[in-house]
Amino acid sequence: MELRSKVIRGFGWTVAEKIGSALFQIVVSIVVINRIVPDDKMVVAIVAAIIAVLNTFVDSGFSQTLIRRLDATERDFSSVFFFNMTIAVLLYAALMVLAGPIARLYDVPMLQTIAPVMFLLIPLNALCIIQQTILFRNFNFRRTSSVNLGANISGGVVAVGLAVAGMGVWALVGQRLTTLVVKAAVLWFSTGWRPRLREFSTRSIAGMYRFSSKLFATDLINNTFNNLPTLFMGKLFQSDLGFYNQAQQLKDTPVVAITNTVNSVGLPALSNLADSKYTDGLRKLTQMLSFVVFPVIVGLVATADDIFTLLIKPVWHPAVPLFRILCLMGLFSPLAVLFNNSMKARSNGTVIVRVEVIKKIFVTAILAVTIPLGAEVIAWGQVGVALFDVCINFGANRRYSGYRWSALLCDVLPVVALCGVMYAAVWGVDVWLTDCGVGARLALKIVVGIVTYVVGAWALRLPQWKEVVTTLRGVRK
């Protein structure tokens, strides 16, 4: 099967899973959030941030190396698996010793209670890495999508059940744990691959380490700095962290779903493209990502008040300003991730580390200025960081492709302008229907926004519109 057909088929299955999963997660999130308090969200956010950073050590860049390495052997896969599990178990043991000191550092006794359960996410994640890597390498997105969707549904059902039963913070813990347990179990029972201890080879690990170490350094820097706002806010602004984290989650649910759809299909595709076709492939992914993500983000900003008023209890309404600001961050972060993955597909790793060092110098300055000033200023700082990420990642990509700044602006600015028109149309609903009920007004805003954007894209004959239509036709076939 030619690469384009694989990409279209993979895109279709991944879109189905991500949309279904995102919609389900939104429903679950609304049910759960209305039955917990911001402090529950705060303590889980702190533990989740620690886990996100430490998971980088578990993978150490090897999974991405295996995706890129077309001649990877059974010895490579088994060696990486046992490496991942060893690091994961050692980290879990260390965290059990440190749970008490961490709880005292943040002055959150509940943290020590949930830590033994939540930190199990580290070894559970290690169980899934190689199985997922093999599926991605083989473009088996149908099975990946089915597994993820089933795991997310299972976790959501457990979260709702615990929340309705009044279990508070354990609803959030149970959701994360159940999702990974189900995911790991299904991957192991539904895939044919099994690790072989006799195949473990330190030489194999060493052979991949030269490239994986650079990806590891990049991911570690990224994950650390991405979670620093949460870790600092947990110490300095605990009353705001629950609102900040919830606003971020609501923003991330649709944005991450769309971004992961493009990137999970796009990274293996870019790794397999010939040099002559690479620029065109990267440009089409950029067009598709901006065309789909930008209107979603603008729509969320335009309807934030109505969404919170209609669906979420008043105790969470202080999160609305943070939600709007963080949504603006979502305009840039998906493209930054795409260009970063593009570098991983083409570079030798050295340039990635150099770029990350430059970015983190900038991020350090932003954090030093914004962290003492409160949650909203921190959120605005993250918007600036996301914009800077796009610029520097794209600039570094120019050495691997013919994609120029002028072409990027031609691809993105028309979509931005069309989103501006869509926002004005949605804002007009507020002006003309001041006495309308919240539910009816929100529904009308959504319809007006979608119609304005689709008709505008069709009338302007945007190349993004043509590419999306072509892809959807391929998916349908």
C-alpha positions as CSV (number, residue, x, y, z in Angstrom):
1,M,0.0,0.0,0.0
2,E,1.5,3.4,-1.0
3,L,2.4,5.9,1.7
4,R,-0.5,8.3,1.0
5,S,-3.1,5.5,1.3
6,K,-1.6,4.5,4.6
7,V,-1.6,8.0,5.9
8,I,-5.2,8.6,4.8
9,R,-6.4,5.3,6.3
10,G,-4.4,6.0,9.5
11,F,-5.9,9.5,9.6
12,G,-9.4,8.2,9.3
13,W,-9.1,5.7,12.2
14,T,-7.2,8.2,14.3
15,V,-9.7,10.9,13.7
16,A,-12.6,8.6,14.6
17,E,-10.9,7.6,17.9
18,K,-9.8,11.1,18.8
19,I,-13.1,12.7,18.2
20,G,-15.0,10.0,20.0
21,S,-12.5,10.0,22.9
22,A,-12.6,13.9,23.1
23,L,-16.3,14.0,23.2
24,F,-16.5,11.3,25.8
25,Q,-13.8,13.0,27.9
26,I,-15.6,16.3,27.8
27,V,-18.8,14.7,29.1
28,V,-16.8,12.8,31.8
29,S,-15.0,16.0,32.8
30,I,-18.2,18.0,33.2
31,V,-19.8,15.3,35.3
32,V,-16.7,14.9,37.5
33,I,-15.9,18.6,37.9
34,N,-19.3,19.3,39.2
35,R,-18.8,16.8,42.0
36,I,-15.3,17.7,43.2
37,V,-13.7,20.9,44.5
38,P,-10.7,22.8,43.2
39,D,-8.4,21.4,45.9
40,D,-9.0,17.9,44.6
41,K,-7.8,19.0,41.2
42,M,-4.8,20.8,42.7
43,V,-3.3,17.7,44.4
44,V,-3.8,15.5,41.4
45,A,-2.2,18.2,39.2
46,I,1.0,18.2,41.3
47,V,1.4,14.5,41.2
48,A,0.6,14.3,37.5
49,A,3.3,17.0,36.8
50,I,5.9,14.9,38.6
51,I,4.9,11.8,36.7
52,A,5.0,13.6,33.4
53,V,8.6,14.7,34.0
54,L,9.8,11.2,35.3
55,N,8.1,9.3,32.4
56,T,10.8,11.0,30.2
57,F,13.4,8.9,31.9
58,V,11.5,5.7,31.3
59,D,11.4,6.1,27.5
60,S,14.7,8.0,27.2
61,G,13.9,8.8,23.5
62,F,14.2,5.1,22.5
63,S,10.6,4.7,21.2
64,Q,11.1,7.7,18.8
65,T,14.4,6.2,17.7
66,L,12.7,2.9,16.9
67,I,10.1,4.6,14.8
68,R,12.8,6.4,12.8
69,R,15.1,3.3,12.6
70,L,13.7,1.3,9.7
71,D,16.1,-1.6,10.2
72,A,15.2,-2.1,13.9
73,T,15.5,-5.7,15.0
74,E,13.8,-7.9,17.6
75,R,16.8,-7.5,19.8
76,D,16.3,-3.7,19.7
77,F,12.7,-3.9,20.7
78,S,13.3,-6.4,23.6
79,S,16.3,-4.4,24.8
80,V,14.3,-1.2,25.0
81,F,11.4,-2.9,26.7
82,F,13.5,-4.2,29.5
83,F,15.4,-0.9,29.8
84,N,12.0,0.9,30.1
85,M,10.7,-1.5,32.8
86,T,13.8,-1.4,34.9
87,I,13.9,2.4,35.0
88,A,10.1,2.5,35.7
89,V,10.4,0.1,38.7
90,L,13.4,2.0,40.1
91,L,11.6,5.3,39.8
92,Y,8.5,3.9,41.5
93,A,10.5,2.6,44.4
94,A,12.3,6.0,44.8
95,L,9.0,7.9,44.7
96,M,7.6,5.7,47.5
97,V,10.4,6.8,49.7
98,L,10.0,10.5,48.7
99,A,6.2,10.7,48.9
100,G,6.3,11.9,52.5
101,P,8.8,14.7,51.9
102,I,7.0,15.8,48.7
103,A,3.7,16.1,50.6
104,R,5.4,18.1,53.4
105,L,7.1,20.4,50.8
106,Y,3.7,21.3,49.3
107,D,1.9,21.1,52.7
108,V,-0.7,18.7,51.2
109,P,-1.2,15.6,53.3
110,M,-3.5,14.1,50.8
111,L,-0.7,13.9,48.3
112,Q,1.0,11.2,50.4
113,T,-2.2,9.2,50.5
114,I,-2.8,9.1,46.7
115,A,0.9,8.9,45.7
116,P,1.3,5.1,46.0
117,V,-1.6,4.6,43.6
118,M,-0.9,7.4,41.1
119,F,2.8,6.7,40.9
120,L,1.8,3.2,39.5
121,L,1.1,5.1,36.3
122,I,4.9,5.1,35.6
123,P,5.4,1.3,35.3
124,L,2.0,0.9,33.7
125,N,3.0,3.4,31.0
126,A,6.3,1.5,30.5
127,L,4.3,-1.6,29.7
128,C,2.6,0.1,26.7
129,I,5.6,1.9,25.0
130,I,7.0,-0.8,22.8
131,Q,3.6,-2.2,21.7
132,Q,2.5,1.3,20.7
133,T,5.8,1.9,18.9
134,I,5.4,-1.2,16.8
135,L,1.8,-0.3,15.9
136,F,2.9,3.2,14.8
137,R,5.8,1.8,12.7
138,N,3.4,-0.5,10.9
139,F,0.7,2.3,10.4
140,N,-1.7,0.1,12.4
141,F,-3.8,3.0,13.5
142,R,-7.0,1.1,13.5
143,R,-5.8,-1.1,16.4
144,T,-4.2,1.8,18.2
145,S,-7.3,3.9,18.0
146,S,-9.5,1.1,19.2
147,V,-7.3,0.5,22.2
148,N,-7.1,4.1,23.2
149,L,-10.9,4.6,22.8
150,G,-11.7,1.6,24.9
151,A,-9.2,2.6,27.6
152,N,-10.6,6.1,27.7
153,I,-14.2,4.9,28.0
154,S,-13.2,2.5,30.8
155,G,-11.4,5.3,32.7
156,G,-14.3,7.7,32.2
157,V,-16.9,5.2,33.4
158,V,-14.9,4.6,36.6
159,A,-14.3,8.4,37.1
160,V,-18.1,9.1,36.8
161,G,-19.0,6.2,39.1
162,L,-16.5,7.3,41.8
163,A,-17.5,11.0,41.5
164,V,-21.2,10.2,41.8
165,A,-20.4,8.1,44.9
166,G,-18.8,11.1,46.5
167,M,-15.2,9.8,46.3
168,G,-13.8,13.2,45.4
169,V,-10.1,13.2,44.5
170,W,-10.2,9.4,44.0
171,A,-12.5,9.9,40.9
172,L,-9.5,11.6,39.2
173,V,-7.0,9.0,40.4
174,G,-9.3,6.1,39.4
175,Q,-9.8,7.5,35.9
176,R,-6.0,7.8,35.2
177,L,-5.2,4.4,36.7
178,T,-8.1,2.5,35.0
179,T,-7.3,4.0,31.6
180,L,-3.7,2.8,31.7
181,V,-4.5,-0.6,33.1
182,V,-7.0,-1.3,30.4
183,K,-4.7,0.1,27.7
184,A,-1.8,-2.1,28.8
185,A,-4.0,-5.2,29.1
186,V,-5.6,-4.8,25.7
187,L,-2.2,-4.0,24.0
188,W,-0.7,-7.2,25.5
189,F,-3.6,-9.4,24.6
190,S,-4.3,-8.0,21.2
191,T,-0.8,-7.7,19.8
192,G,1.5,-10.5,18.9
193,W,4.7,-9.1,20.2
194,R,6.3,-10.3,23.4
195,P,9.6,-9.3,24.9
196,R,12.4,-11.9,25.0
197,L,14.8,-11.6,27.9
198,R,17.4,-13.6,26.1
199,E,17.4,-10.9,23.4
200,F,18.3,-8.1,25.8
201,S,21.6,-6.5,24.7
202,T,23.4,-3.6,26.2
203,R,25.2,-3.3,22.9
204,S,21.8,-2.7,21.2
205,I,20.9,0.0,23.8
206,A,24.3,1.6,23.3
207,G,23.9,1.6,19.5
208,M,20.7,3.6,19.7
209,Y,21.8,5.8,22.6
210,R,23.8,8.2,20.5
211,F,20.5,9.4,18.8
212,S,18.0,8.6,21.6
213,S,20.1,10.5,24.2
214,K,19.5,13.7,22.2
215,L,15.8,13.1,22.0
216,F,15.8,12.3,25.7
217,A,17.6,15.5,26.6
218,T,15.1,17.4,24.4
219,D,12.0,15.7,25.9
220,L,13.3,16.1,29.4
221,I,13.9,19.8,29.0
222,N,10.5,20.2,27.4
223,N,8.5,18.2,30.0
224,T,10.3,19.8,32.9
225,F,9.7,23.4,31.7
226,N,6.1,22.5,30.6
227,N,5.3,21.4,34.1
228,L,7.2,24.0,36.0
229,P,4.2,26.4,36.2
230,T,2.2,23.6,37.9
231,L,4.9,22.7,40.3
232,F,5.6,26.3,41.3
233,M,1.9,27.2,41.5
234,G,1.4,24.2,43.7
235,K,3.8,25.8,46.2
236,L,3.0,29.5,45.7
237,F,-0.6,29.7,44.5
238,Q,-2.4,26.6,45.6
239,S,-5.8,28.3,45.5
240,D,-5.3,29.1,41.8
241,L,-3.8,25.8,40.7
242,G,-7.1,23.9,40.6
243,F,-8.6,26.5,38.4
244,Y,-5.5,26.8,36.2
245,N,-5.3,23.0,35.7
246,Q,-9.0,22.6,34.9
247,A,-8.9,25.5,32.4
248,Q,-5.9,23.8,30.8
249,Q,-7.6,20.4,30.7
250,L,-10.7,21.8,29.1
251,K,-8.6,23.6,26.5
252,D,-6.4,20.5,25.9
253,T,-9.2,18.0,25.3
254,P,-10.0,19.1,21.8
255,V,-6.6,20.6,20.9
256,V,-4.6,17.7,22.0
257,A,-7.0,15.3,20.2
258,I,-6.6,17.1,16.9
259,T,-2.8,17.6,17.3
260,N,-2.2,14.0,18.2
261,T,-4.3,12.9,15.2
262,V,-2.0,14.8,12.8
263,N,1.2,14.0,14.6
264,S,0.7,10.3,15.3
265,V,0.1,9.8,11.6
266,G,2.5,12.5,10.5
267,L,5.7,11.6,12.3
268,P,5.9,8.0,10.8
269,A,4.8,9.5,7.4
270,L,7.5,12.2,7.5
271,S,10.1,9.6,8.5
272,N,9.2,7.6,5.3
273,L,9.1,10.4,2.8
274,A,11.8,10.9,0.3
275,D,13.7,14.2,0.4
276,S,12.0,15.5,-2.8
277,K,8.5,15.1,-1.2
278,Y,9.4,16.1,2.3
279,T,8.7,19.8,2.0
280,D,5.3,19.2,0.4
281,G,4.3,16.7,3.1
282,L,5.3,19.0,5.9
283,R,3.4,21.9,4.3
284,K,0.2,19.9,3.9
285,L,0.3,18.8,7.5
286,T,0.8,22.4,8.6
287,Q,-2.2,23.5,6.5
288,M,-4.4,20.8,7.8
289,L,-3.4,21.4,11.4
290,S,-4.0,25.1,11.3
291,F,-7.2,24.8,9.3
292,V,-8.7,22.5,11.9
293,V,-7.2,23.7,15.2
294,F,-7.6,27.5,14.8
295,P,-11.4,27.7,14.5
296,V,-11.8,25.3,17.4
297,I,-9.6,27.6,19.6
298,V,-11.4,30.8,18.5
299,G,-14.7,29.1,19.0
300,L,-13.8,28.2,22.6
301,V,-12.7,31.7,23.4
302,A,-15.9,33.2,21.9
303,T,-18.2,30.8,23.8
304,A,-16.3,30.4,27.1
305,D,-18.8,32.3,29.3
306,D,-21.8,30.4,28.0
307,I,-20.0,27.0,28.3
308,F,-19.2,27.5,32.0
309,T,-22.5,29.1,32.8
310,L,-24.5,26.3,31.2
311,L,-22.4,23.2,32.1
312,I,-20.2,23.9,35.2
313,K,-21.1,24.9,38.7
314,P,-20.3,28.4,39.9
315,V,-17.4,27.4,42.2
316,W,-15.4,26.8,39.0
317,H,-16.3,30.0,37.2
318,P,-13.0,31.8,38.3
319,A,-11.3,29.5,35.7
320,V,-13.0,31.3,32.8
321,P,-10.3,34.1,32.3
322,L,-7.6,31.5,32.6
323,F,-9.4,29.3,30.1
324,R,-9.6,32.1,27.5
325,I,-5.9,32.9,27.9
326,L,-4.7,29.3,27.7
327,C,-6.9,28.8,24.6
328,L,-4.7,31.4,22.8
329,M,-1.7,29.2,23.7
330,G,-3.5,26.4,21.8
331,L,-3.2,28.4,18.6
332,F,0.6,27.9,18.6
333,S,1.4,24.8,20.6
334,P,0.1,22.3,18.0
335,L,2.3,23.8,15.2
336,A,5.3,23.9,17.6
337,V,4.8,20.1,18.2
338,L,4.5,19.4,14.5
339,F,7.8,21.2,13.6
340,N,9.5,19.6,16.6
341,N,8.5,16.2,15.4
342,S,9.6,17.2,11.9
343,M,13.1,17.8,13.2
344,K,13.1,14.4,15.0
345,A,12.2,12.8,11.6
346,R,15.1,14.5,9.8
347,S,17.9,15.7,12.0
348,N,20.7,13.8,13.7
349,G,19.5,15.1,17.1
350,T,22.2,17.6,17.8
351,V,20.2,20.5,16.4
352,I,17.2,19.5,18.5
353,V,19.2,19.8,21.7
354,R,20.6,23.2,20.6
355,V,17.2,24.5,19.8
356,E,15.8,23.4,23.1
357,V,18.6,25.1,25.0
358,I,17.8,28.4,23.3
359,K,14.1,28.0,23.9
360,K,14.6,27.1,27.6
361,I,16.8,30.2,28.2
362,F,13.8,32.2,26.9
363,V,11.3,30.2,29.0
364,T,13.4,30.6,32.1
365,A,13.3,34.4,31.7
366,I,9.5,34.3,31.2
367,L,9.0,32.1,34.2
368,A,11.2,34.2,36.4
369,V,9.1,37.2,35.5
370,T,5.6,35.7,35.6
371,I,5.6,33.1,38.4
372,P,5.7,35.7,41.2
373,L,2.8,37.6,39.7
374,G,0.0,35.0,39.8
375,A,-1.9,32.6,37.6
376,E,-3.2,34.9,34.9
377,V,0.3,36.4,34.3
378,I,1.7,32.9,34.2
379,A,-0.9,31.9,31.6
380,W,0.0,34.9,29.4
381,G,3.7,33.9,29.7
382,Q,2.8,30.5,28.4
383,V,1.1,32.0,25.4
384,G,4.4,33.9,24.6
385,V,6.4,30.7,25.1
386,A,4.2,28.8,22.7
387,L,4.6,31.5,20.0
388,F,8.3,31.5,20.5
389,D,8.4,27.7,20.2
390,V,6.7,27.9,16.8
391,C,9.1,30.4,15.4
392,I,12.3,28.7,16.5
393,N,11.2,25.2,15.6
394,F,10.1,26.3,12.2
395,G,13.4,28.3,11.7
396,A,15.4,25.2,12.6
397,N,13.4,23.1,10.1
398,R,14.5,25.2,7.2
399,R,17.8,23.4,7.0
400,Y,15.9,20.1,6.2
401,S,13.2,21.4,3.9
402,G,12.3,24.1,1.4
403,Y,9.4,25.4,3.5
404,R,10.0,29.1,3.9
405,W,8.6,31.8,6.1
406,S,6.7,33.4,3.2
407,A,5.0,30.0,2.5
408,L,4.1,29.5,6.1
409,L,2.5,32.9,6.3
410,C,0.5,32.2,3.1
411,D,-0.7,29.0,4.7
412,V,-1.6,30.4,8.1
413,L,-2.7,34.0,7.7
414,P,-5.8,33.4,5.5
415,V,-7.0,30.9,8.2
416,V,-6.4,33.5,10.9
417,A,-8.4,36.1,9.0
418,L,-11.3,33.7,8.4
419,C,-11.3,32.9,12.1
420,G,-11.5,36.6,12.8
421,V,-14.6,36.8,10.7
422,M,-16.0,33.8,12.4
423,Y,-15.4,35.4,15.9
424,A,-17.1,38.6,14.8
425,A,-20.2,36.5,13.6
426,V,-20.3,34.7,16.9
427,W,-19.9,37.9,18.9
428,G,-22.8,39.3,16.9
429,V,-25.1,36.6,18.4
430,D,-24.3,38.1,21.9
431,V,-25.2,41.6,20.7
432,W,-28.5,40.7,19.1
433,L,-29.7,38.0,21.5
434,T,-29.2,39.5,24.9
435,D,-32.5,38.1,26.3
436,C,-32.0,34.6,24.9
437,G,-31.5,31.6,27.2
438,V,-27.9,30.4,27.7
439,G,-28.5,27.0,26.0
440,A,-30.2,28.4,22.9
441,R,-27.6,31.2,22.6
442,L,-24.7,28.7,22.8
443,A,-26.3,26.4,20.2
444,L,-26.8,29.3,17.9
445,K,-23.2,30.5,18.3
446,I,-21.9,27.1,17.4
447,V,-24.1,26.9,14.3
448,V,-23.2,30.4,13.2
449,G,-19.5,29.8,13.8
450,I,-19.4,26.6,11.8
451,V,-21.4,27.9,8.9
452,T,-19.4,31.1,8.7
453,Y,-16.1,29.2,8.7
454,V,-17.1,26.5,6.2
455,V,-18.8,28.9,3.8
456,G,-15.8,31.2,4.0
457,A,-13.3,28.5,3.3
458,W,-15.3,27.2,0.4
459,A,-15.8,30.8,-1.1
460,L,-12.1,31.7,-0.7
461,R,-11.1,28.3,-2.2
462,L,-8.4,27.9,0.5
463,P,-5.9,25.2,-0.3
464,Q,-6.5,23.9,3.2
465,W,-10.1,23.3,2.3
466,K,-9.2,21.4,-0.8
467,E,-6.7,19.2,1.2
468,V,-9.2,18.5,4.0
469,V,-11.9,17.6,1.5
470,T,-9.5,15.3,-0.5
471,T,-8.5,13.6,2.8
472,L,-12.0,13.1,3.9
473,R,-13.0,11.6,0.6
474,G,-10.0,9.2,0.9
475,V,-11.1,8.3,4.4
476,R,-14.7,7.6,3.2
477,K,-13.5,5.4,0.5
